[in-house]
Amino acid sequence: MTRGKFITFEGCDGCGKSTQLKLLIEYLTENKIEHIFTREPGGGKISEQIREILLNGKNAEMTDECEALLYAAARAQHLRDKVEPALAAGKIVVCDRYVDSSFAYQAYARGLGVEFVEKINAFAMEKYLPDCTVFFDLSPKEAFARKQGADENDRLEQAGMAFHDKVYAGYKTLAEKYPDRIVVIDARRSPKEIVAEVIKVLQEKNCL
Ligand code: TYD
C-alpha cells in the first residue's frame, strides 16, 4: 500500500480557507479520490477537548507558553488518532491548519520565537511534515473587510489587527523559508479560480 499524502491549508483568519477546503473536498469526493478531512486544533476526541480550552473566550489569562504547548499537545494526539492511520491506509489527508499555524501565531505573532516552537513541535510531530502546504495569501485588512468584524466570543479574534498583521508577516516569512513545501496562492480572486489553481498545484506536486 502506497502511503497517502498529507496536505495542509494555512492562512490568516478570514482568508477564505474554509470555502477552499469545502471545494477541494467536493473535488476529491466527485473524483472518488480516497481522503479524510480534519482540522487543528481538534480532529479527534481528546484534541477537540483541547480545542475548546484554547478557543474559549473566557480563558483570556492563558499564558503564551501554555497556549503553544496545548497546540502541540493537541497535534501529537491528532497525528496518532487520525492522520497516521489515514496515511498508512493510502488516503489523502486534508488538514485545516497544522504546524505552520504554530509558527505564524505562537512563534512570530505571540513572540515566543522560532526556536521554542520548533523544539516543542519536533517532539509533538515526530516525522510528520506535510507533503504540501497551501497558504492562502490575503492580508488581515482585506480578510476583516470581507468578514465585517471579529467574533467577540472567540479568544483569538479578540487579539486585534496588530496581532493579525504579525501572523500574516509570519506566514510570508515561512513561505520564503520553505519554498518547496509551501505554495502561496493569491486569495483575492473568486473561489472557483482559486480552487482550480489549488488542484493544479497539488497535481504538480504529486499529491493528487
Ligand atoms: P478556527 O476557528 O478554526 O479558525 P480558522 O477558521 O481561521 O482556522 O480557530 C483556529 C485558531 O487557532 C486560529 O485563530 C489559529 C489558531 N491556531 C494557532 O494559534 N496555533 C496553531 O498551532 C493552530 C493549529 C491554530
py3Dmol code that shows the C-alpha trace and the ligand (Angstrom):
import py3Dmol

protein = """\
ATOM      1  CA  MET A   1       0.000   0.000   0.000  1.00  0.00           C
ATOM      2  CA  THR A   2       1.423   3.383  -1.031  1.00  0.00           C
ATOM      3  CA  ARG A   3       1.405   5.915   1.743  1.00  0.00           C
ATOM      4  CA  GLY A   4      -1.148   8.709   1.385  1.00  0.00           C
ATOM      5  CA  LYS A   5      -0.313  12.387   1.037  1.00  0.00           C
ATOM      6  CA  PHE A   6      -0.559  14.939   3.804  1.00  0.00           C
ATOM      7  CA  ILE A   7      -1.945  18.299   2.650  1.00  0.00           C
ATOM      8  CA  THR A   8      -2.389  21.271   4.983  1.00  0.00           C
ATOM      9  CA  PHE A   9      -4.191  24.581   4.438  1.00  0.00           C
ATOM     10  CA  GLU A  10      -2.968  27.760   6.119  1.00  0.00           C
ATOM     11  CA  GLY A  11      -3.781  31.440   6.221  1.00  0.00           C
ATOM     12  CA  CYS A  12      -4.931  34.317   8.376  1.00  0.00           C
ATOM     13  CA  ASP A  13      -8.389  34.242   9.937  1.00  0.00           C
ATOM     14  CA  GLY A  14     -10.946  35.037   7.223  1.00  0.00           C
ATOM     15  CA  CYS A  15      -8.694  34.289   4.219  1.00  0.00           C
ATOM     16  CA  GLY A  16     -11.303  32.027   2.581  1.00  0.00           C
ATOM     17  CA  LYS A  17      -9.653  28.794   3.715  1.00  0.00           C
ATOM     18  CA  SER A  18     -12.947  27.146   4.776  1.00  0.00           C
ATOM     19  CA  THR A  19     -14.562  27.742   1.380  1.00  0.00           C
ATOM     20  CA  GLN A  20     -11.494  26.315  -0.343  1.00  0.00           C
ATOM     21  CA  LEU A  21     -11.472  23.269   1.913  1.00  0.00           C
ATOM     22  CA  LYS A  22     -15.102  22.629   1.042  1.00  0.00           C
ATOM     23  CA  LEU A  23     -14.396  22.950  -2.696  1.00  0.00           C
ATOM     24  CA  LEU A  24     -11.345  20.667  -2.576  1.00  0.00           C
ATOM     25  CA  ILE A  25     -13.274  18.027  -0.612  1.00  0.00           C
ATOM     26  CA  GLU A  26     -16.063  18.197  -3.208  1.00  0.00           C
ATOM     27  CA  TYR A  27     -13.483  17.656  -5.956  1.00  0.00           C
ATOM     28  CA  LEU A  28     -11.936  14.666  -4.157  1.00  0.00           C
ATOM     29  CA  THR A  29     -15.348  13.112  -3.492  1.00  0.00           C
ATOM     30  CA  GLU A  30     -16.568  13.618  -7.071  1.00  0.00           C
ATOM     31  CA  ASN A  31     -13.368  12.066  -8.428  1.00  0.00           C
ATOM     32  CA  LYS A  32     -13.518   9.169  -5.963  1.00  0.00           C
ATOM     33  CA  ILE A  33     -10.126  10.009  -4.523  1.00  0.00           C
ATOM     34  CA  GLU A  34      -9.846   8.427  -1.083  1.00  0.00           C
ATOM     35  CA  HIS A  35      -9.366  11.088   1.570  1.00  0.00           C
ATOM     36  CA  ILE A  36     -10.174  12.313   5.026  1.00  0.00           C
ATOM     37  CA  PHE A  37     -10.765  15.875   6.120  1.00  0.00           C
ATOM     38  CA  THR A  38      -9.644  17.018   9.527  1.00  0.00           C
ATOM     39  CA  ARG A  39      -8.637  20.141  11.406  1.00  0.00           C
ATOM     40  CA  GLU A  40      -6.353  21.600  14.027  1.00  0.00           C
ATOM     41  CA  PRO A  41      -6.636  22.264  16.823  1.00  0.00           C
ATOM     42  CA  GLY A  42      -9.002  19.308  17.146  1.00  0.00           C
ATOM     43  CA  GLY A  43      -9.807  16.479  14.774  1.00  0.00           C
ATOM     44  CA  GLY A  44     -10.254  13.801  17.421  1.00  0.00           C
ATOM     45  CA  LYS A  45     -11.899  13.186  20.788  1.00  0.00           C
ATOM     46  CA  ILE A  46      -9.086  14.419  23.020  1.00  0.00           C
ATOM     47  CA  SER A  47      -7.754  17.074  20.655  1.00  0.00           C
ATOM     48  CA  GLU A  48     -11.255  18.570  20.284  1.00  0.00           C
ATOM     49  CA  GLN A  49     -11.395  18.917  24.071  1.00  0.00           C
ATOM     50  CA  ILE A  50      -8.056  20.751  23.975  1.00  0.00           C
ATOM     51  CA  ARG A  51      -9.506  22.953  21.208  1.00  0.00           C
ATOM     52  CA  GLU A  52     -12.341  24.025  23.491  1.00  0.00           C
ATOM     53  CA  ILE A  53      -9.854  25.208  26.118  1.00  0.00           C
ATOM     54  CA  LEU A  54      -7.751  27.048  23.517  1.00  0.00           C
ATOM     55  CA  LEU A  55     -10.578  28.886  21.777  1.00  0.00           C
ATOM     56  CA  ASN A  56     -12.709  29.663  24.827  1.00  0.00           C
ATOM     57  CA  GLY A  57     -13.042  33.442  25.150  1.00  0.00           C
ATOM     58  CA  LYS A  58     -13.160  33.064  28.938  1.00  0.00           C
ATOM     59  CA  ASN A  59      -9.563  31.802  29.033  1.00  0.00           C
ATOM     60  CA  ALA A  60      -8.061  35.232  28.395  1.00  0.00           C
ATOM     61  CA  GLU A  61      -5.414  34.782  31.108  1.00  0.00           C
ATOM     62  CA  MET A  62      -3.823  31.778  29.378  1.00  0.00           C
ATOM     63  CA  THR A  63      -0.056  32.280  29.057  1.00  0.00           C
ATOM     64  CA  ASP A  64       1.558  32.204  25.620  1.00  0.00           C
ATOM     65  CA  GLU A  65       3.671  29.233  26.700  1.00  0.00           C
ATOM     66  CA  CYS A  66       0.608  27.269  27.836  1.00  0.00           C
ATOM     67  CA  GLU A  67      -1.116  28.079  24.552  1.00  0.00           C
ATOM     68  CA  ALA A  68       1.840  26.879  22.441  1.00  0.00           C
ATOM     69  CA  LEU A  69       2.159  23.665  24.445  1.00  0.00           C
ATOM     70  CA  LEU A  70      -1.570  22.935  24.183  1.00  0.00           C
ATOM     71  CA  TYR A  71      -1.494  23.356  20.402  1.00  0.00           C
ATOM     72  CA  ALA A  72       1.466  20.967  20.267  1.00  0.00           C
ATOM     73  CA  ALA A  73      -0.281  18.516  22.618  1.00  0.00           C
ATOM     74  CA  ALA A  74      -3.445  18.536  20.508  1.00  0.00           C
ATOM     75  CA  ARG A  75      -1.236  17.954  17.449  1.00  0.00           C
ATOM     76  CA  ALA A  76       0.525  14.924  18.930  1.00  0.00           C
ATOM     77  CA  GLN A  77      -2.799  13.284  19.779  1.00  0.00           C
ATOM     78  CA  HIS A  78      -4.410  14.172  16.449  1.00  0.00           C
ATOM     79  CA  LEU A  79      -1.494  12.701  14.488  1.00  0.00           C
ATOM     80  CA  ARG A  80      -1.731   9.440  16.387  1.00  0.00           C
ATOM     81  CA  ASP A  81      -5.559   9.203  16.264  1.00  0.00           C
ATOM     82  CA  LYS A  82      -6.334  10.345  12.748  1.00  0.00           C
ATOM     83  CA  VAL A  83      -3.523  11.428  10.465  1.00  0.00           C
ATOM     84  CA  GLU A  84      -1.180   8.444  10.723  1.00  0.00           C
ATOM     85  CA  PRO A  85      -3.888   5.738  10.272  1.00  0.00           C
ATOM     86  CA  ALA A  86      -5.268   7.503   7.186  1.00  0.00           C
ATOM     87  CA  LEU A  87      -1.821   7.971   5.612  1.00  0.00           C
ATOM     88  CA  ALA A  88      -0.963   4.341   6.331  1.00  0.00           C
ATOM     89  CA  ALA A  89      -4.201   3.320   4.575  1.00  0.00           C
ATOM     90  CA  GLY A  90      -3.079   5.253   1.483  1.00  0.00           C
ATOM     91  CA  LYS A  91      -5.578   8.086   1.904  1.00  0.00           C
ATOM     92  CA  ILE A  92      -5.054  11.763   1.271  1.00  0.00           C
ATOM     93  CA  VAL A  93      -5.259  13.741   4.494  1.00  0.00           C
ATOM     94  CA  VAL A  94      -6.537  17.298   4.100  1.00  0.00           C
ATOM     95  CA  CYS A  95      -5.974  19.232   7.302  1.00  0.00           C
ATOM     96  CA  ASP A  96      -7.259  22.708   8.148  1.00  0.00           C
ATOM     97  CA  ARG A  97      -4.160  24.267   9.797  1.00  0.00           C
ATOM     98  CA  TYR A  98      -1.091  22.493  11.145  1.00  0.00           C
ATOM     99  CA  VAL A  99       2.367  23.331  12.458  1.00  0.00           C
ATOM    100  CA  ASP A 100       2.757  26.480  10.325  1.00  0.00           C
ATOM    101  CA  SER A 101      -0.075  27.999  12.365  1.00  0.00           C
ATOM    102  CA  SER A 102       2.044  27.460  15.463  1.00  0.00           C
ATOM    103  CA  PHE A 103       4.957  29.253  13.794  1.00  0.00           C
ATOM    104  CA  ALA A 104       2.825  32.127  12.487  1.00  0.00           C
ATOM    105  CA  TYR A 105       0.689  32.611  15.618  1.00  0.00           C
ATOM    106  CA  GLN A 106       2.849  31.451  18.539  1.00  0.00           C
ATOM    107  CA  ALA A 107       6.435  31.958  17.305  1.00  0.00           C
ATOM    108  CA  TYR A 108       6.030  35.160  15.288  1.00  0.00           C
ATOM    109  CA  ALA A 109       2.835  36.885  16.482  1.00  0.00           C
ATOM    110  CA  ARG A 110       2.975  35.994  20.190  1.00  0.00           C
ATOM    111  CA  GLY A 111       6.734  36.416  20.034  1.00  0.00           C
ATOM    112  CA  LEU A 112       7.709  33.080  21.559  1.00  0.00           C
ATOM    113  CA  GLY A 113      10.387  32.665  18.918  1.00  0.00           C
ATOM    114  CA  VAL A 114      11.002  30.042  16.285  1.00  0.00           C
ATOM    115  CA  GLU A 115      13.438  28.006  18.370  1.00  0.00           C
ATOM    116  CA  PHE A 116      10.988  27.258  21.193  1.00  0.00           C
ATOM    117  CA  VAL A 117       8.097  26.461  18.842  1.00  0.00           C
ATOM    118  CA  GLU A 118      10.365  24.278  16.715  1.00  0.00           C
ATOM    119  CA  LYS A 119      11.521  22.357  19.752  1.00  0.00           C
ATOM    120  CA  ILE A 120       8.098  21.536  21.188  1.00  0.00           C
ATOM    121  CA  ASN A 121       6.718  20.682  17.753  1.00  0.00           C
ATOM    122  CA  ALA A 122       9.627  18.461  16.779  1.00  0.00           C
ATOM    123  CA  PHE A 123       8.651  16.441  19.849  1.00  0.00           C
ATOM    124  CA  ALA A 124       4.904  16.563  19.065  1.00  0.00           C
ATOM    125  CA  MET A 125       5.128  15.894  15.319  1.00  0.00           C
ATOM    126  CA  GLU A 126       7.958  13.412  15.095  1.00  0.00           C
ATOM    127  CA  LYS A 127       8.355  12.856  11.327  1.00  0.00           C
ATOM    128  CA  TYR A 128       5.038  14.226  10.131  1.00  0.00           C
ATOM    129  CA  LEU A 129       5.745  17.193   7.898  1.00  0.00           C
ATOM    130  CA  PRO A 130       3.109  17.922   5.237  1.00  0.00           C
ATOM    131  CA  ASP A 131       3.814  16.884   1.646  1.00  0.00           C
ATOM    132  CA  CYS A 132       2.323  20.196   0.601  1.00  0.00           C
ATOM    133  CA  THR A 133       1.079  23.248   2.477  1.00  0.00           C
ATOM    134  CA  VAL A 134      -1.222  25.686   0.711  1.00  0.00           C
ATOM    135  CA  PHE A 135      -1.020  29.238   2.066  1.00  0.00           C
ATOM    136  CA  PHE A 136      -3.964  31.472   1.139  1.00  0.00           C
ATOM    137  CA  ASP A 137      -2.414  34.862   0.804  1.00  0.00           C
ATOM    138  CA  LEU A 138      -4.850  37.565   1.952  1.00  0.00           C
ATOM    139  CA  SER A 139      -3.865  40.381   4.295  1.00  0.00           C
ATOM    140  CA  PRO A 140      -5.789  40.702   7.597  1.00  0.00           C
ATOM    141  CA  LYS A 141      -7.102  44.091   6.466  1.00  0.00           C
ATOM    142  CA  GLU A 142      -8.696  42.534   3.380  1.00  0.00           C
ATOM    143  CA  ALA A 143      -9.848  39.491   5.353  1.00  0.00           C
ATOM    144  CA  PHE A 144     -11.581  41.552   8.036  1.00  0.00           C
ATOM    145  CA  ALA A 145     -13.207  43.794   5.445  1.00  0.00           C
ATOM    146  CA  ARG A 146     -14.771  40.645   3.977  1.00  0.00           C
ATOM    147  CA  LYS A 147     -15.779  39.271   7.335  1.00  0.00           C
ATOM    148  CA  GLN A 148     -17.170  42.535   8.704  1.00  0.00           C
ATOM    149  CA  GLY A 149     -15.684  42.429  12.178  1.00  0.00           C
ATOM    150  CA  ALA A 150     -14.462  39.811  14.635  1.00  0.00           C
ATOM    151  CA  ASP A 151     -16.481  37.364  16.713  1.00  0.00           C
ATOM    152  CA  GLU A 152     -16.362  38.786  20.223  1.00  0.00           C
ATOM    153  CA  ASN A 153     -16.604  35.342  21.852  1.00  0.00           C
ATOM    154  CA  ASP A 154     -13.521  33.976  20.150  1.00  0.00           C
ATOM    155  CA  ARG A 155     -10.400  34.486  22.262  1.00  0.00           C
ATOM    156  CA  LEU A 156      -8.096  34.663  19.258  1.00  0.00           C
ATOM    157  CA  GLU A 157     -10.218  37.008  17.235  1.00  0.00           C
ATOM    158  CA  GLN A 158     -10.124  39.462  20.135  1.00  0.00           C
ATOM    159  CA  ALA A 159      -6.401  39.827  19.609  1.00  0.00           C
ATOM    160  CA  GLY A 160      -6.650  42.843  17.288  1.00  0.00           C
ATOM    161  CA  MET A 161      -5.241  43.960  13.981  1.00  0.00           C
ATOM    162  CA  ALA A 162      -1.615  44.393  15.100  1.00  0.00           C
ATOM    163  CA  PHE A 163      -1.550  40.732  16.137  1.00  0.00           C
ATOM    164  CA  HIS A 164      -3.038  39.554  12.849  1.00  0.00           C
ATOM    165  CA  ASP A 165      -0.552  41.666  10.891  1.00  0.00           C
ATOM    166  CA  LYS A 166       2.234  39.805  12.686  1.00  0.00           C
ATOM    167  CA  VAL A 167       0.591  36.464  11.861  1.00  0.00           C
ATOM    168  CA  TYR A 168       0.475  37.481   8.198  1.00  0.00           C
ATOM    169  CA  ALA A 169       4.117  38.603   8.187  1.00  0.00           C
ATOM    170  CA  GLY A 170       4.975  35.292   9.883  1.00  0.00           C
ATOM    171  CA  TYR A 171       3.330  33.315   7.094  1.00  0.00           C
ATOM    172  CA  LYS A 172       5.225  35.312   4.476  1.00  0.00           C
ATOM    173  CA  THR A 173       8.496  34.522   6.233  1.00  0.00           C
ATOM    174  CA  LEU A 174       7.585  30.818   6.395  1.00  0.00           C
ATOM    175  CA  ALA A 175       6.732  30.732   2.685  1.00  0.00           C
ATOM    176  CA  GLU A 176      10.174  32.177   1.893  1.00  0.00           C
ATOM    177  CA  LYS A 177      11.866  29.748   4.263  1.00  0.00           C
ATOM    178  CA  TYR A 178      10.167  26.621   2.874  1.00  0.00           C
ATOM    179  CA  PRO A 179       9.511  27.329  -0.823  1.00  0.00           C
ATOM    180  CA  ASP A 180       9.446  23.627  -1.751  1.00  0.00           C
ATOM    181  CA  ARG A 181       6.735  22.722   0.747  1.00  0.00           C
ATOM    182  CA  ILE A 182       4.634  25.903   0.995  1.00  0.00           C
ATOM    183  CA  VAL A 183       2.685  27.069  -2.042  1.00  0.00           C
ATOM    184  CA  VAL A 184       1.461  30.664  -1.987  1.00  0.00           C
ATOM    185  CA  ILE A 185      -1.979  31.196  -3.510  1.00  0.00           C
ATOM    186  CA  ASP A 186      -3.337  34.660  -4.223  1.00  0.00           C
ATOM    187  CA  ALA A 187      -6.637  34.571  -2.302  1.00  0.00           C
ATOM    188  CA  ARG A 188      -8.092  37.796  -3.681  1.00  0.00           C
ATOM    189  CA  ARG A 189      -9.740  36.052  -6.619  1.00  0.00           C
ATOM    190  CA  SER A 190     -13.043  34.187  -6.953  1.00  0.00           C
ATOM    191  CA  PRO A 191     -13.383  30.866  -5.061  1.00  0.00           C
ATOM    192  CA  LYS A 192     -13.653  28.977  -8.372  1.00  0.00           C
ATOM    193  CA  GLU A 193     -10.453  30.446  -9.775  1.00  0.00           C
ATOM    194  CA  ILE A 194      -8.621  29.769  -6.536  1.00  0.00           C
ATOM    195  CA  VAL A 195      -9.657  26.127  -6.201  1.00  0.00           C
ATOM    196  CA  ALA A 196      -8.682  25.465  -9.818  1.00  0.00           C
ATOM    197  CA  GLU A 197      -5.177  26.687  -9.025  1.00  0.00           C
ATOM    198  CA  VAL A 198      -5.048  24.694  -5.779  1.00  0.00           C
ATOM    199  CA  ILE A 199      -5.934  21.477  -7.617  1.00  0.00           C
ATOM    200  CA  LYS A 200      -3.382  22.201 -10.347  1.00  0.00           C
ATOM    201  CA  VAL A 201      -0.624  22.846  -7.841  1.00  0.00           C
ATOM    202  CA  LEU A 202      -1.457  19.724  -5.828  1.00  0.00           C
ATOM    203  CA  GLN A 203      -1.368  17.645  -9.020  1.00  0.00           C
ATOM    204  CA  GLU A 204       2.003  19.129  -9.978  1.00  0.00           C
ATOM    205  CA  LYS A 205       3.306  18.210  -6.545  1.00  0.00           C
ATOM    206  CA  ASN A 206       2.085  14.611  -6.974  1.00  0.00           C
ATOM    207  CA  CYS A 207      -0.324  14.975  -4.077  1.00  0.00           C
ATOM    208  CA  LEU A 208      -3.451  14.148  -6.089  1.00  0.00           C
TER     209      LEU A 208
END
"""
ligand_1 = """\
25
TYD
P -10.702 28.426 13.898
O -11.989 28.951 14.439
O -10.645 27.021 13.425
O -10.145 29.473 12.845
P -9.915 29.397 11.294
O -11.244 29.158 10.664
O -9.328 30.728 10.981
O -8.933 28.271 11.053
O -9.623 28.633 15.054
C -8.373 28.190 14.995
C -7.489 29.253 15.599
O -6.364 28.635 16.210
C -6.955 30.241 14.579
O -7.153 31.555 15.018
C -5.465 29.971 14.549
C -5.184 29.339 15.866
N -4.052 28.382 15.876
C -2.847 28.736 16.490
O -2.715 29.855 17.013
N -1.831 27.839 16.517
C -1.929 26.596 15.978
O -0.967 25.796 16.019
C -3.177 26.240 15.340
C -3.339 24.883 14.711
C -4.210 27.154 15.311
"""
view = py3Dmol.view(width=600, height=400)
view.addModel(protein, "pdb")
view.setStyle({"model": 0}, {"cartoon": {"style": "trace"}})
view.addModel(ligand_1, "xyz")
view.setStyle({"model": 1}, {"stick": {}})
view.zoomTo()
view.show()
